[in-house]
Amino acid sequence: MDGGNSAGGYVVSSEEQQQPDWTDKRVFTTGEAASVCRVSQQTIIRCFDNGRLQGFRVPGSKFRRIPRDELLRFMRENNIPTDALEGARRRVLIVDDDPQIVDLLLEMLRRDARFEVETATTGYDAGMLTERFRPHLIVLDYMLPDLNGDVVCERIRSNPDLKDIKILFVSGVVERERVDHLLRTGGNGFLKKPFTVGTLLDEISRLMDLGTVHRTS
């Protein structure tokens, strides 16, 4: 293969041609997967055939197809940047039944061009939106009108397709035992209410490895 940068043992092409928009595509040909990963099509075919990249063949043909979630897994395991699939912006889901908190966080996060934001006010809606929106991170209130946040978290963690979502609990709960319980259910962090917007943005940025938050006055 032509020279390029190494990524997890695979050689990444140095071509800088503009990539198509792959953010909504669910199943990929080997050629499309090669373009996303910036490797040769033969590399993708070889990984498919030796089982390192899972997928299926089109019935009645030899054509290989690779599901989106499997391609993402392959890219992450081999340190190949996933921005081509996930987009440059990070998706954040705010789950809280306090409309003032939701409005404030929605306004602040939307001022930062790195974030795409959706909101939910119940645990049920949070589950539905998580499946559709596929957030990178969920800001999850512990006390919700239908389901407590720990139940929502456990349901999300029970789905292997959602295992990479970061979950940041927020609550007025202060008991150490309760906080520990929330983290054991699958939470990645906890913030006690009330908190400043700056503190929340810093924590979101930390959990998603985004570096310094772009503050606006």
Backbone as a ProteinNet text record, in pm:
[ID]
protein_1_A
[PRIMARY]
MDGGNSAGGYVVSSEEQQQPDWTDKRVFTTGEAASVCRVSQQTIIRCFDNGRLQGFRVPGSKFRRIPRDELLRFMRENNIPTDALEGARRRVLIVDDDPQIVDLLLEMLRRDARFEVETATTGYDAGMLTERFRPHLIVLDYMLPDLNGDVVCERIRSNPDLKDIKILFVSGVVERERVDHLLRTGGNGFLKKPFTVGTLLDEISRLMDLGTVHRTS
[TERTIARY]
84.8	0	87.7	35.8	111.2	132.7	238.5	274	165.4	166	69.4	99.6	4.7	21.6	-31.1	38.4	-3.5	-114.8	-213.7	-323.3	-354.9	-304.1	-335.1	-288.4	-178.3	-127.4	-176.6	-267.5	-318.1	-267.2	-241.3	-183.5	-294.8	-298.1	-402	-355.7	-438.8	-403.4	-382.9	-293.2	-265.6	-349.5	-442.2	-524.7	-610	-622.3	-697	-827.3	-872.3	-994.8	-1112.1	-1208.9	-1322.5	-1406.5	-1440.2	-1519.2	-1667.8	-1744.4	-1890.2	-1942.5	-2070.9	-2133.1	-2180	-2110	-2143	-2225.1	-2262.7	-2314.6	-2446.2	-2525.5	-2653.7	-2654.1	-2544.2	-2539.1	-2529	-2604.9	-2611.2	-2531.7	-2516.4	-2445.1	-2350.2	-2227.7	-2122.7	-2071.3	-2040	-1965	-1818.7	-1740.4	-1598.1	-1528.7	-1572.8	-1514.3	-1545.6	-1670.5	-1709	-1635.6	-1624.1	-1552.1	-1406	-1347.9	-1209.2	-1194.7	-1292.6	-1288.8	-1302	-1392.3	-1411	-1283	-1220.4	-1100.9	-973	-982.9	-866.8	-759.3	-804.7	-715.2	-757.4	-681	-717.5	-835.9	-910	-1021.9	-973.2	-855	-800.9	-774.7	-735.5	-716.7	-847.8	-956	-1087.6	-1133.1	-1114.8	-1154.6	-1076.7	-947.1	-864.3	-910.4	-939.9	-987.4	-1124.1	-1208.8	-1340.8	-1324.3	-1240.3	-1226.3	-1157.8	-1070.8	-1005.1	-1077.3	-1193.1	-1276.7	-1248.5	-1151.9	-1124.5	-1230.4	-1301.3	-1409.8	-1532.1	-1635.3	-1754	-1854.6	-1933.9	-2037.4	-2113.1	-2165.3	-2241.6	-2224.5	-2258	-2254.3	-2396.1	-2409.7	-2540.3	-2583.4	-2705.2	-2750.5	-2738.3	-2683.1	-2669.3	-2551.8	-2464.3	-2348.6	-2229.7	-2116.6	-1997.8	-1973.8	-2067.6	-2049.2	-2056.6	-1961.9	-1954.3	-2021.2	-2086.2	-2147.7	-2110	-2088.1	-2039.5	-2134.2	-2199.3	-2287.4	-2209.3	-2275.9	-2214.2	-2148.9	-2221.2	-2167.7	-2040.4	-2034.8	-1915.6	-1798.7	-1827.8	-1720.9	-1665.8	-1754	-1709.6	-1621	-1662.7	-1581.7	-1442.5	-1437.6	-1310.1	-1221.5	-1280.2	-1202.5	-1147.7	-1229.3	-1183.9	-1073.5	-1088.2	-988.2	-854.6	-857.3	-734.9	-693	-750.2	-710.3	-727.1	-832.6	-865.8	-971.2	-948.9	-1045.7	-1185.4	-1287.5	-1425.3	-1506.9	-1442.7	-1518	-1594	-1541.3	-1609.3	-1745.7	-1759.2	-1887.7	-1972.7	-1910.8	-1986	-2002.6	-1927.8	-1933.2	-1842.5	-1808.5	-1718	-1787.7	-1918.3	-1989.6	-2025.2	-2028.8	-2062.4	-2207.1	-2278.5	-2420.6	-2439.4	-2517	-2542.8	-2693.7	-2736.7	-2877.5	-2893.4	-2978.1	-3007.3	-3137.9	-3134.3	-3254.3	-3282.2	-3385.4	-3420.1	-3563.8	-3640	-3780.4	-3799.3	-3690.2	-3698.1	-3680	-3787	-3777.2	-3675.2	-3654.4	-3555.9	-3414.1	-3384.3	-3252	-3233.3	-3335.7	-3326.9	-3303.2	-3380.4	-3366.6	-3228.9	-3179.8	-3049.5	-2937.5	-2939.2	-2833.9	-2842.6	-2964.3	-2983	-2924.6	-2953	-2901.7	-2749	-2691.4	-2546.7	-2473.1	-2523.3	-2455	-2465.8	-2577.4	-2593.4	-2508.1	-2456.2	-2362.9	-2225.1	-2198.6	-2070.3	-2088.9	-2017.6	-2036.4	-2000	-1935.3	-1895.8	-2009.8	-2122.7	-2227.6	-2356.3	-2419.3	-2556.7	-2638.2	-2750.7	-2819.5	-2965.1	-3010.4	-3152.2	-3187.7	-3317.7	-3361	-3474.7	-3486.5	-3597.6	-3632	-3758.5	-3802	-3845.5	-3847.7	-3885.1	-3785	-3782.6	-3695.8	-3736.2	-3866.4	-3914.4	-3866	-3884.1	-3839.1	-3687.3	-3617.2	-3471.3	-3429.7	-3498.6	-3466.9	-3493.9	-3607.3	-3641.6	-3542.6	-3508.6	-3415.7	-3275	-3235.5	-3102.6	-3090.2	-3193.1	-3191.8	-3185.3	-3258.4	-3265.4	-3149.9	-3118.8	-3021	-2877.1	-2860.1	-2728.1	-2629.9	-2660.5	-2572.2	-2435.9	-2336.4	-2206.4	-2208.5	-2292.2	-2300	-2442.5	-2484	-2615.1	-2594.7	-2654.4	-2661.6	-2793.5	-2785	-2901.4	-2935.5	-3051.8	-3100.6	-3140.3	-3109.1	-3142.1	-3291.6	-3356.8	-3498.4	-3582.1	-3646.8	-3733.9	-3876.7	-3976.9	-4115.5	-4163	-4099.6	-4146.9	-4045.8	-3921.7	-3815.3	-3699.1	-3639.6	-3519	-3404.5	-3309.7	-3200.1	-3117.9	-3105.7	-3027	-3092	-3225.5	-3295.6	-3272.7	-3279.8	-3253.2	-3111.2	-3016.6	-2876.4	-2859.3	-2919.7	-2907.1	-2962.6	-3074.2	-3133.4	-3042.6	-2980.8	-2887.8	-2767.5	-2713.8	-2595.3	-2624.2	-2751.5	-2785.6	-2784.6	-2774.8	-2772.6	-2627.9	-2568.9	-2428.2	-2402.6	-2503.2	-2484.4	-2467.1	-2502.2	-2496.3	-2386.6	-2297.9	-2201.7	-2102.1	-2079.6	-1978.6	-2032.8	-2163	-2221.7	-2174.1	-2127.2	-2091.8	-2217.3	-2228.4	-2345.8	-2298.9	-2343.4	-2310.3	-2436.8	-2440	-2553.7	-2546.8	-2664.2	-2676.1	-2791.1	-2771.4	-2875	-2840.9	-2944.4	-2922.1	-2883.3	-2884.4	-2845.6	-2700.7	-2674.8	-2537.6	-2482.8	-2569.2	-2520.7	-2418.7	-2304.6	-2197	-2243.1	-2325.8	-2372.5	-2456.9	-2540.8	-2626.2	-2543.1	-2446.4	-2358.7	-2282	-2229.5	-2157.5	-2248.6	-2374.6	-2470.7	-2490	-2504.4	-2524.1	-2404.4	-2286	-2166.7	-2157.6	-2202.8	-2199.3	-2298	-2407.5	-2503.5	-2452.1	-2340.4	-2282.2	-2254.9	-2274.2	-2244.4	-2094.7	-2059.7	-1918.5	-1877.6	-1976.4	-1946.8	-2071.4	-2051.7	-2163.6	-2137.2	-2240.5	-2235.9	-2354	-2323.6	-2428.9	-2495.8	-2628.9	-2704.3	-2704.3	-2700.6	-2685.3	-2538.4	-2516.5	-2382	-2381.7	-2264.8	-2255.2	-2250.4	-2293.2	-2287.2	-2143	-2051.7	-1911.3	-1859.2	-1899.6	-1858.3	-1912.2	-2037.8	-2096.4	-2024.2	-1997.7	-1928.7	-1788.3	-1721.3	-1588.9	-1596.7	-1698.6	-1712.7	-1750.2	-1839.2	-1873.6	-1750.7	-1674.4	-1553.7	-1453.8	-1440.7	-1347	-1388.6	-1516.9	-1564.9	-1552.6	-1560.7	-1551.1	-1415.5	-1318.1	-1181	-1177.2	-1248	-1257.3	-1162.5	-1089.5	-998.3	-1072.3	-1020.9	-1077.5	-1210.9	-1307.5	-1439.4	-1434.2	-1506.8	-1513.2	-1617.7	-1576	-1669.1	-1710	-1833.5	-1880.6	-1928.3	-1914.4	-1955.9	-2104.5
-119.8	0	124	230.4	355.4	405.7	486.7	536.5	623.7	632	714.3	707.2	748.7	745.1	615.9	559.4	433.6	458.6	366.6	375.1	235.4	199.1	69.7	-45.9	-29.6	-137.2	-132	-40.9	-23.6	108.3	112.7	232.5	321.9	443.7	539.4	619.9	629.2	701.1	847.9	910.8	1052.9	1141.4	1081.3	1160.2	1257.2	1377.3	1481.2	1517.8	1430.5	1463.7	1469	1552.4	1573.7	1446.9	1410	1290.7	1319.5	1219.1	1233.2	1239.8	1271.3	1274.6	1133.2	1069.3	933	928.7	1041.8	1044.2	968.1	953.1	883.5	746.3	705	577.2	462.5	355.9	245.7	122.6	99.1	-18.3	26.5	-28.1	18.2	-94.3	-60.8	-151.6	-149.9	-243.2	-242.4	-118.3	-71.6	50	171.9	180	292.6	286.3	165.7	149.9	190.4	155	192.8	344.7	411.6	556.6	621.7	569.1	622.3	606.9	489.8	460.1	513.9	556.9	603.9	495	375.6	264.7	208.3	112.7	53.7	-41.1	-61.2	-154.7	-295.9	-332.7	-465.8	-486.6	-380.2	-391.2	-424.8	-355.7	-382.8	-524.5	-567	-702.1	-806.4	-783.1	-878.5	-887.4	-772.2	-773	-839.2	-818.9	-883.1	-1034.4	-1079.7	-1223.5	-1296.6	-1226.9	-1295.5	-1274.8	-1208	-1195.6	-1076.8	-993.5	-875	-767.7	-773.1	-679.1	-761.4	-754.9	-838.6	-773.1	-856.1	-806.8	-922.9	-903.3	-1009.3	-996.6	-1102.1	-1100.7	-1084.9	-1011.9	-995.9	-1132	-1177.2	-1309.2	-1326.3	-1439.7	-1469.6	-1402.3	-1338.2	-1270.9	-1283	-1232.3	-1230.5	-1093.8	-1001.3	-866	-863.5	-795.4	-783.4	-653.3	-657.4	-539	-530.1	-407.5	-385.5	-290.6	-333.5	-244.1	-130.2	-20.7	100.5	75.8	10.1	-11.2	-94.6	-191.7	-274.6	-196	-108.7	-26.2	70.2	126.6	213.6	137.2	15.1	-66	-89.4	-126.9	-153.4	-28.4	86.3	209.8	245.8	233.3	267.8	173.5	44.8	-51.6	-30.3	30.2	50.7	197.4	277.2	418	497.7	467.4	542.1	646	774.6	877.9	848.5	869.4	836.7	958.2	1074.5	1195.2	1181.2	1104.5	1088.2	1023.9	937.4	873	952.5	1006.1	1068.9	1219.2	1277.4	1421.1	1490.6	1613.7	1687.5	1730.3	1753.7	1797.8	1678.5	1702.7	1598.8	1615.6	1504.9	1506.4	1491.4	1584.1	1584.6	1579	1486.5	1475.4	1521.5	1623	1673.9	1611.3	1544.3	1479.4	1538.3	1623.9	1690.5	1739.3	1731.1	1774.4	1917.6	1986.9	2126.8	2212.1	2278.5	2352.6	2466.5	2526.8	2635.7	2582.8	2467.4	2407.7	2366	2303.2	2258.1	2376.4	2482.7	2599.3	2662.9	2673	2734.4	2652.8	2521.2	2436.2	2429.6	2426	2422.4	2547.3	2662.5	2787.7	2792.2	2751.5	2759.4	2661.1	2539.2	2439.5	2472.5	2528.6	2562.2	2680.8	2755.2	2862.5	2807.9	2683.6	2619.6	2536.8	2573.6	2510.7	2363.3	2315	2174.3	2081.1	2136.6	2052.5	2058.1	1942.1	1930.6	1878	1941.6	1915.3	1876.8	1776.4	1741	1734.8	1741.2	1738.9	1639.3	1589.9	1503.7	1536.7	1517.3	1549.7	1426.7	1309.8	1186	1076.7	974.1	860.8	787.4	777.1	710.6	783.5	914.8	993.1	986	980.2	969.9	841.3	731.7	605.7	610.4	666.2	676.5	764.2	879.1	971.2	913.6	837.8	776.7	682.8	605.2	513.9	589.2	699.6	773.2	870.2	945.8	1054.3	1004.7	891.9	833.3	937.9	994.4	1099	1043	1130.6	1094	1101.3	1192.3	1210.8	1246.8	1195.8	1227.6	1296.6	1415.8	1482.2	1435.7	1350.4	1276	1312.2	1374.4	1405.5	1275.1	1265.8	1144	1131.7	1242.6	1238.9	1282.8	1186	1212.7	1173	1226.1	1201.5	1057.5	980.2	843.8	738.3	754	659.5	736.3	682.2	744.2	727.7	819.3	818.2	691.2	626.5	503.6	392.9	390.7	291.8	320.1	447.8	485.9	444.6	470.7	436.8	285.8	207.8	62.5	9.7	67.6	23.3	57.4	175	213.4	119.7	91.7	6.5	-138.7	-179.1	-316.9	-337.2	-226.6	-234.2	-220.7	-326.7	-319.7	-210.4	-176	-73.7	66.3	81.8	213.6	221.4	124.2	111.1	227.2	297.3	402.7	539	548.3	676	711.8	833.9	883.3	933.9	904.8	947.2	1027.5	1153.1	1243.1	1266.2	1211.9	1232.5	1371.4	1433.5	1558.1	1542.2	1590.2	1573.5	1655.8	1684.3	1747.1	1645.7	1516.5	1410.9	1430.1	1418.4	1438.6	1316.6	1219.1	1102.8	1026.9	997.6	928.2	793	722.6	591.6	600.9	703.9	720.4	756.5	844.4	880.3	757.6	679	557.7	462	454.2	368	414.2	544	596.5	564.8	574.4	543.5	393.6	311.8	166.2	124.5	196.9	161	191.9	266.1	295.2	441.3	526.7	668.3	692.8	792.3	828.9	948.6	1015.6	1130.7	1177.3	1266.4	1317.9	1463.7	1548.1	1687.2	1713.8	1778.9	1812.7	1943	1944.5	2067.3	2147.8	2280.6	2359.3	2364.3	2374.5	2387.8	2502.6	2556.4	2661.8	2599.6	2675.4	2627.4	2599.9	2685.7	2665.2	2532	2495.6	2367.2	2251.5	2261.9	2156.8	2144.8	2257.1	2254.1	2194.7	2226.4	2169.4	2017.8	1970	1826.8	1754.4	1814.4	1756.4	1747.9	1856.1	1859.8	1754.2	1736.2	1636.6	1496.1	1465.3	1330.4	1294.8	1396.2	1369.5	1404.8	1432	1461.6	1573.9	1682.4	1793	1908.6	1898.8	2007.4	2125.4	2244	2366.5	2400.3	2432.6	2470.2	2608.4	2624.7	2754	2841	2922.3	3006.5	3128.6	3169.8	3294.9	3384.4	3512.8	3607	3636.5
0	0	0	-60.5	-62.7	78.6	96.5	229.1	289.3	421.8	494.6	641.4	723.4	867.5	922.9	1022.1	1082.4	1181.8	1183.8	1281	1328.8	1445.1	1503.1	1417.6	1345.3	1262.6	1120.6	1088.2	953.8	898.7	770.9	710.7	659.2	709.1	672.2	552.3	451.4	330.2	359.3	284.4	303.6	212.2	135.9	45.7	126.2	78	149.8	78.9	-13.9	-86	11.3	-21.9	66.7	77.1	199	223.7	204.4	154.8	153.9	297	311.6	443.6	478	572.6	612.3	741.2	798.7	934.9	951.9	846.2	859.2	792.5	735.8	663.8	763.6	742.2	837.9	794.8	663.9	614.2	503.8	503	413	324.3	199.9	114.5	159.7	109	145.1	89.7	-26	-81.5	2.8	50.2	136.5	270	326.3	452.3	436	321.6	294.9	287.7	226.2	216	353.1	436.2	571.3	653.2	644.3	724	660.8	534.1	458.2	447.9	414.4	384.5	249.3	197.6	69.5	86.4	-21.8	-18.3	11.7	-37	-10.2	138.7	208.9	353.9	422.3	382.2	440.5	407.5	283.6	244.1	323	340.2	414.3	559.9	621.4	760.3	772.3	673.2	670.8	662.6	569.7	544.8	659.4	733.6	845.1	978.4	975.1	1094.1	1182.6	1145.9	1228.2	1211	1101.4	1071.7	1035.5	1119.4	1101.3	1006.6	941.9	852	792.3	673.3	607.3	456.6	386.5	240.7	186.8	77.5	13	-39.9	-5.9	-51	-202.5	-242.1	-383.5	-451	-372	-430.1	-336.2	-379.5	-295.9	-232.2	-255.3	-204.4	-52.3	9.1	154.2	199.3	314.6	372.3	519.7	566.8	703.2	775.4	885.5	961.8	1026	1042.6	1098.6	1233.9	1326.5	1461	1457.2	1366.9	1355.2	1297.6	1201.2	1145	1250.7	1332.3	1440.6	1540.2	1574.9	1666.9	1609.7	1482.7	1415.7	1416.4	1387.5	1382.3	1519.7	1622.6	1757.1	1803.9	1776.6	1820.1	1750.9	1631.7	1555.9	1549.9	1642.3	1656.6	1527.7	1454.1	1333.6	1371.2	1345.4	1382.8	1327.1	1411	1373.2	1331.5	1316.1	1281.8	1150.4	1056.2	927.6	945.5	1045.6	1072.1	1170.6	1272.6	1380.4	1364.1	1268.7	1251.9	1352.3	1322.6	1410.5	1539.7	1533.3	1652.6	1740.4	1869.9	1966.3	2011.3	2013.1	2046.8	2198.3	2255.4	2399.4	2421.3	2506.4	2544	2688.2	2709.6	2843.7	2890.8	3005.4	3059.4	3196.9	3205.2	3331.1	3319.3	3427.9	3422.2	3470	3500.9	3540.2	3414.3	3366.9	3240.7	3244.6	3360.5	3369.5	3347.6	3407.1	3388.6	3243.5	3186.9	3047.1	2954	2971.8	2883.9	2897.2	3021.3	3043.9	2978.8	3002.4	2946.5	2794.8	2744.4	2599.7	2535.1	2594.6	2539.7	2544.2	2656.4	2672.5	2581.7	2572.1	2489.4	2341.4	2301.9	2160.5	2118.2	2215.3	2182.1	2144.7	2184.7	2154.2	2027.9	1922.5	1791.8	1791.2	1896	1898.6	1935.2	1983.6	2037.7	1955.4	1941.8	1892.3	2009.3	2039.8	2166.7	2144.6	2221.7	2230.9	2378.8	2408.7	2548.3	2568.1	2691.1	2731.2	2875.8	2912.9	3049	3128.1	3064.7	3134	3099.5	3182.7	3154.9	3028.7	3005.7	2884.3	2759.4	2756.5	2640.9	2625.8	2738.3	2731.8	2661.6	2692.4	2626.8	2478	2439.1	2297.9	2222.4	2281.1	2216.6	2208.2	2309.5	2305.9	2187.3	2160.6	2046.3	1914.3	1904	1777.4	1759.8	1864.6	1856.8	1871.8	1940.1	1965.7	2020.3	2138.6	2192.6	2229.8	2226.3	2279.8	2432.1	2484.8	2629.5	2670.2	2786.9	2843.2	2977.4	2992.6	3122.9	3184.5	3286.7	3334.3	3478.2	3496.5	3631.1	3700.7	3829.3	3903.3	3928.9	3969.2	4004.2	3884.9	3819.2	3705.5	3741.4	3671.4	3712	3693.5	3602.6	3579.2	3622.8	3581.7	3615.5	3676.6	3779.4	3832.2	3733.8	3741.7	3646.4	3648.3	3766.6	3771.2	3689.2	3684.5	3602.8	3454.5	3416.9	3277.7	3239.7	3328.5	3303.2	3285.1	3372.1	3363.2	3231.6	3186.5	3060.5	2942.5	2947.2	2840.7	2840.4	2958.9	2969	2930	2932.9	2894.5	2743.3	2667.3	2521.3	2473.6	2418.5	2375.9	2271.6	2192.6	2090	2149.4	2277.4	2341.2	2447.5	2448.4	2557.8	2565.3	2454.4	2454.3	2496.5	2521.9	2563.4	2704.2	2721.5	2854	2924.6	3053.4	3130.6	3251.5	3255.7	3365.8	3448.7	3569.7	3658.9	3721.2	3735.7	3811	3909.7	4032.3	4134.2	4256.2	4336.4	4465.2	4571.2	4533.4	4626.5	4669.4	4797.9	4846.6	4920.8	4955.1	5028.7	4945.2	5006.8	4935.7	4882.5	4962	4919.9	4792.9	4784.8	4667.1	4544.8	4561.8	4449.6	4401.5	4494.9	4457.3	4381.1	4423.3	4354.1	4209.8	4189.6	4055.3	3965.7	4019.8	3941.1	3913	4007.1	3984.3	3876.1	3860.5	3756	3616.3	3608.2	3477.3	3452	3553	3535.9	3525.4	3445.3	3427.7	3512.9	3572.1	3655.1	3727.6	3824.5	3904.3	3937.4	3921.8	3964.8	4057.3	4169.5	4264.4	4223.5	4225.9	4205.2	4334.4	4324.7	4201.1	4157.8	4028.2	3974.4	3874.8	3848.9	3748.4	3610.1	3511.5	3373.5	3333.5	3380.5	3348.7	3400.3	3522.9	3579.4	3496.4	3454.2	3372	3238.4	3174.3	3046	3059.8	3168.3	3191.9	3207.3	3278.2	3299.5	3169.8	3091.4	2961.7	2873.1	2871.2	2790.1	2834.9	2966.1	3018.7	2979.8	2996.6	2967.8	2820.4	2733.2	2590.1	2531.4	2620.9	2576.7	2474.1	2503.3	2407.9	2440.7	2549.8	2582.9	2642.7	2619.4	2677.6	2614.7	2698.5	2650.9	2585.5	2476.3	2408.7	2477.5	2571.3	2646.4	2565.3	2586.2	2528.1	2638.9	2619.7	2724	2713.7
[MASK]
+++++++++++++++++++++++++++++++++++++++++++++++++++++++++++++++++++++++++++++++++++++++++++++++++++++++++++++++++++++++++++++++++++++++++++++++++++++++++++++++++++++++++++++++++++++++++++++++++++++++++++++++++++++++++

